[in-house]
């Protein structure tokens, strides 16, 4: 019903974002949005009445078919929604942002995914030679330099995370200027080539030192704790994942864009990554129980607390009032806050916004990551960061 309203209002939002609008302009923008939406609703009501009249005149032959499809979603429909072949799973009330995690399998190109896996293989090979290889990689030198100035591993992990945060968020801040200078794809490649090695150093250093410092508690033998930690970690990746919905853009196969989502998990919180990281930190801190783990969690959450402001800043800088007067007003930082105060209403078929292939992919990914823990530990011990 509201898809036509989206196509009509977004150009208005873009024009408004070009300059700082007056209060009168903002009022006129909201009025235009409501008028267009009301006109579309009226037109839809007319079409619906016409359809109902035609169905009645034909003896109600479509009634049984309608009941058959609306009383329950068939397995075929669910599969079509997962693969992006059905409009049934698309969010219909979007006015400013994008439909999160929408993925159409039929729209994919084999050549694009061949490029993706080829680039992934090449980047990982380069990462190993330049950074990971313990014989002459720079990773050992980097962590060695950190250890030389840190009095203990708790301070060392905070220094590693600080370096990563400055580089990662700093390059994100400079993104529009860098893209204007060298192009979106080239800037994404530079961003990845700098961020990935630092992230790898943080991960492997964490694995090697996770039980360092003081043992504050040990609840690992308490029945149910392992299952609770596993479930929380699984949930955390469902919140962390929205940062990489567009995998081909992450690898610069498709032109990278700064997306402003309005559906899916964004209805609950527009910063799902921060709260996914919080859940992961709470679960792993409870499981490990060391002062090193506490320091790691504090460092990670400090970076994500900054990202709450920085993420909004970047969306405001790119989308202007489409974010400030649109998505920001309909969503919240704190989970469920916009829903509780009436600014956001979950659709009755809200679950369909999660029936997407990217979310389905998370199940084998999370299981695989869990099963890979022993191998990750072996690699970390071998690197000896």
C-alpha positions in Angstrom: 0.0 0.0 0.0 2.7 2.4 0.9 5.3 1.5 -1.7 4.2 4.3 -4.0 4.5 6.7 -1.2 8.1 5.8 -0.8 8.9 6.6 -4.4 7.2 9.9 -4.1 8.7 11.1 -0.8 12.3 10.2 -1.1 13.1 12.8 -3.8 11.6 15.4 -1.4 13.8 14.1 1.4 16.9 14.4 -0.9 16.1 18.0 -1.8 15.7 18.9 1.8 19.0 17.3 2.8 20.9 19.5 0.4 20.6 22.5 2.8 19.6 23.1 6.4 15.8 23.6 6.2 13.7 26.1 8.2 11.0 25.0 10.6 8.4 25.9 8.0 10.2 23.7 5.4 10.3 20.8 7.8 6.6 21.2 8.5 5.8 21.3 4.8 8.0 18.2 4.2 6.0 16.2 6.8 2.7 17.6 5.4 3.6 16.5 1.8 4.5 13.0 3.1 1.1 12.6 4.8 -0.8 14.0 1.8 0.9 11.6 -0.7 0.4 8.6 1.6 -3.3 9.6 2.1 -3.8 9.8 -1.7 -2.2 6.4 -2.2 -4.4 5.0 0.5 -7.5 6.4 -1.1 -6.5 5.0 -4.5 -5.8 1.6 -3.0 -9.2 1.6 -1.2 -10.9 2.3 -4.6 -9.0 -0.5 -6.3 -9.7 -2.8 -3.3 -13.5 -2.0 -3.5 -13.4 -2.7 -7.3 -11.7 -6.0 -6.8 -14.2 -7.0 -4.1 -17.1 -6.1 -6.3 -15.7 -8.2 -9.2 -15.1 -11.1 -6.9 -18.7 -11.0 -5.6 -20.1 -10.8 -9.2 -18.1 -13.9 -10.1 -19.8 -16.0 -7.5 -17.0 -15.7 -4.8 -14.8 -18.1 -6.6 -11.7 -16.4 -5.3 -12.8 -16.5 -1.6 -11.6 -20.1 -1.1 -8.2 -19.2 -2.6 -7.8 -16.1 -0.5 -8.6 -18.0 2.7 -6.1 -20.7 1.7 -3.3 -18.2 1.4 -4.0 -15.9 4.2 -4.8 -18.4 7.0 -1.2 -19.7 6.8 2.0 -19.2 5.0 2.9 -22.3 2.9 6.4 -23.7 2.9 6.7 -22.6 -0.7 6.0 -19.0 0.2 8.6 -19.1 3.0 11.2 -20.4 0.6 10.3 -17.7 -1.9 10.6 -15.1 0.8 14.1 -16.4 1.8 15.2 -16.4 -1.8 13.7 -12.9 -2.5 11.2 -14.2 -5.1 8.1 -13.0 -3.3 6.9 -9.5 -2.4 5.1 -11.0 0.6 8.1 -10.7 2.7 9.0 -7.1 1.8 8.4 -4.3 4.3 5.6 -2.2 3.0 5.6 0.9 5.3 9.0 2.3 4.5 9.1 6.1 3.9 12.7 7.1 4.2 15.1 4.1 4.5 15.8 0.8 2.9 14.4 -2.7 3.5 17.1 -4.4 5.6 18.6 -7.7 4.6 16.5 -8.0 1.4 18.3 -10.4 -1.0 17.2 -11.7 -4.3 18.9 -14.8 -5.4 17.7 -14.5 -9.0 19.3 -11.0 -9.2 22.8 -12.4 -8.4 25.4 -12.8 -11.0 27.7 -15.8 -11.0 30.6 -13.6 -12.2 30.1 -11.3 -9.2 30.4 -14.1 -6.7 33.3 -15.6 -8.6 35.0 -12.2 -8.2 34.1 -12.1 -4.5 35.7 -15.5 -3.7 38.7 -14.7 -5.9 39.2 -11.4 -4.1 38.6 -13.0 -0.7 41.3 -15.7 -1.5 43.7 -13.1 -2.7 43.2 -10.8 0.3 43.5 -13.6 2.8 46.7 -14.8 1.1 48.1 -11.3 1.2 47.1 -10.9 4.8 49.0 -14.0 5.7 52.2 -13.1 3.9 52.3 -9.5 5.0 50.8 -9.7 8.5 50.1 -13.2 9.9 53.2 -15.2 8.9 55.2 -15.5 12.2 58.5 -15.7 10.4 58.4 -12.2 8.8 54.8 -10.9 9.1 54.2 -7.5 10.6 51.7 -8.8 13.1 54.3 -10.2 15.5 56.2 -6.9 15.3 53.0 -4.9 16.0 52.0 -7.0 19.1 55.6 -7.1 20.2 55.7 -3.3 20.2 52.5 -3.1 22.2 53.7 -5.6 24.7 57.0 -3.6 25.1 55.1 -0.5 26.4 52.3 -2.2 28.2 52.8 -3.3 31.8 50.5 -6.3 31.4 48.2 -8.0 28.9 45.1 -6.2 30.2 46.6 -2.9 29.2 48.0 -4.4 26.0 44.6 -5.5 24.7 43.2 -2.0 25.5 46.0 -0.5 23.4 45.4 -2.9 20.5 41.7 -2.1 20.6 42.4 1.6 20.8 44.6 1.5 17.7 41.9 -0.5 15.8 39.2 1.9 16.9 41.1 5.0 15.8 42.0 3.6 12.4 38.6 1.9 11.8 36.4 4.8 12.8 38.8 7.4 11.5 38.7 5.9 8.0 34.9 5.6 8.3 34.8 9.4 9.1 37.0 10.2 6.1 35.1 7.9 3.7 33.2 10.6 1.7 36.4 12.6 1.2 38.4 9.4 0.2 35.7 8.3 -2.2 35.7 11.6 -3.9 39.4 11.4 -4.3 40.0 7.7 -5.4 36.5 6.2 -5.8 34.2 4.1 -3.6 35.7 0.7 -4.6 39.3 1.8 -4.2 38.6 3.4 -0.8 36.9 0.3 0.4 39.9 -1.8 -0.6 42.2 0.5 1.3 39.9 0.5 4.3 39.8 -3.3 4.4 43.6 -3.7 3.9 44.2 -1.5 7.0 41.4 -2.7 9.2 41.6 -6.5 8.7 45.2 -6.9 10.0 44.5 -4.9 13.1 41.3 -6.9 13.7 43.2 -10.2 13.3 45.9 -9.0 15.8 43.1 -8.2 18.3 41.4 -11.6 17.9 44.5 -13.7 18.1 45.9 -11.7 21.0 42.6 -12.1 22.8 42.6 -15.9 22.3 46.1 -16.3 23.7 45.5 -14.2 26.8 41.8 -14.5 27.6 42.5 -16.2 31.0 45.3 -13.7 32.0 45.1 -11.5 35.0 43.0 -12.3 38.1 40.4 -15.1 38.0 37.3 -13.3 39.3 34.9 -16.2 39.1 34.4 -19.6 37.5 30.9 -20.7 36.6 31.8 -22.9 33.6 30.8 -26.1 35.4 27.4 -24.8 36.5 24.7 -26.7 34.6 23.1 -24.6 31.8 25.8 -21.9 31.7 27.4 -23.3 28.5 24.1 -23.5 26.7 23.1 -19.9 27.8 26.5 -18.5 26.7 26.1 -20.3 23.3 22.5 -19.0 22.8 23.6 -15.5 23.7 26.5 -15.6 21.4 24.2 -16.9 18.6 21.8 -14.0 19.2 24.7 -11.5 19.3 25.7 -12.4 15.7 22.1 -11.7 14.5 22.6 -8.2 15.8 26.2 -7.8 14.7 25.5 -9.0 11.2 23.6 -6.0 9.8 26.9 -4.2 9.3 27.7 -6.8 6.5 24.3 -7.4 4.9 25.8 -6.5 1.5 28.7 -8.9 1.3 29.5 -7.9 -2.3 29.8 -4.3 -1.3 32.1 -5.3 1.6 34.5 -6.8 -0.9 34.0 -3.9 -3.3 32.6 -6.2 -6.1 29.5 -4.0 -6.0 30.0 -0.3 -5.4 30.0 0.3 -1.6 27.3 2.5 -0.2 26.3 3.8 3.2 22.9 2.3 3.8 20.1 3.7 5.9 17.8 0.8 6.9 14.3 1.2 8.3 13.0 -2.3 8.6 14.0 -5.6 10.3 16.1 -5.2 13.5 16.2 -1.4 12.9 12.7 -1.1 14.1 13.9 -2.3 17.5 17.2 -0.4 17.6 19.0 1.5 14.8 22.4 0.4 16.3 22.1 -3.4 16.5 25.8 -3.9 16.2 26.5 -2.1 19.5 23.9 -4.2 21.4 25.1 -7.4 19.7 28.6 -6.6 20.9 27.2 -6.0 24.4 25.5 -9.4 24.5 28.7 -11.1 23.2 30.8 -9.3 25.9 28.4 -10.2 28.7 28.2 -13.8 27.7 32.0 -14.3 27.2 32.9 -12.3 30.4 30.5 -14.6 32.4 32.1 -17.7 30.8 35.8 -16.7 31.1 35.6 -14.7 34.3 39.1 -13.1 34.1 40.3 -9.6 34.6 41.7 -9.7 31.1 38.2 -10.5 29.7 36.7 -7.6 31.7 39.3 -5.3 30.2 38.6 -6.6 26.7 34.8 -6.1 27.1 35.3 -2.6 28.4 37.5 -1.7 25.5 35.1 -3.1 22.9 32.1 -1.4 24.5 33.9 1.9 24.7 34.4 1.8 20.9 30.8 0.8 20.3 29.5 3.5 22.6 31.4 6.0 20.4 29.8 4.3 17.3 26.3 5.2 18.6 27.1 8.9 18.0 29.4 8.4 15.0 26.9 6.2 13.2 24.1 8.8 13.6 26.5 11.5 12.5 27.5 9.7 9.3 23.8 9.0 8.4 22.9 12.7 9.1 25.8 13.9 7.0 24.8 11.7 4.0 21.0 11.7 4.2 20.1 14.9 6.0 16.5 15.3 7.0 15.6 11.9 5.6 17.5 10.6 8.6 17.0 13.4 11.1 13.2 13.9 10.5 12.5 10.4 9.2 14.4 7.3 10.4 15.7 8.8 13.6 12.2 9.9 14.7 10.8 6.4 14.0 13.6 4.4 15.6 15.7 4.5 18.8 19.2 3.8 20.1 17.9 1.9 23.2 16.2 -1.3 22.1 12.4 -1.1 22.0 12.3 2.5 23.2 10.7 3.8 20.0 8.1 1.1 20.2 7.2 1.7 23.8 6.8 5.5 23.3 4.6 5.0 20.2 7.0 6.2 17.5 7.4 2.8 16.0 4.7 0.1 15.4 5.8 -3.4 14.5 3.8 -4.8 11.6 1.6 -7.8 12.4 3.7 -10.0 10.1 7.0 -8.5 11.4 8.6 -12.0 11.5 8.7 -11.9 7.7 11.3 -9.2 7.7 13.7 -11.8 9.0 12.9 -14.5 6.5 15.8 -13.5 4.3 18.7 -15.4 2.9 21.4 -13.3 4.8 19.8 -14.3 8.1 19.4 -17.9 7.1 23.1 -17.9 6.3 23.9 -17.0 9.9 22.8 -20.4 11.2 25.6 -22.5 9.5 28.0 -19.6 10.0 27.5 -19.5 13.8 27.6 -23.3 14.1 30.8 -23.3 12.0 32.4 -20.6 14.0 31.7 -22.5 17.2 33.1 -25.7 15.8 36.1 -23.8 14.6 37.1 -22.6 18.1 39.7 -25.3 18.7 41.4 -24.6 15.3 41.3 -20.8 16.0 43.0 -21.5 19.3 45.7 -23.6 17.6 46.4 -20.8 15.1 46.6 -18.3 17.9 49.0 -20.4 19.9 51.2 -21.0 16.8 51.4 -17.2 16.2 52.2 -16.6 19.9 51.1 -13.0 19.9 
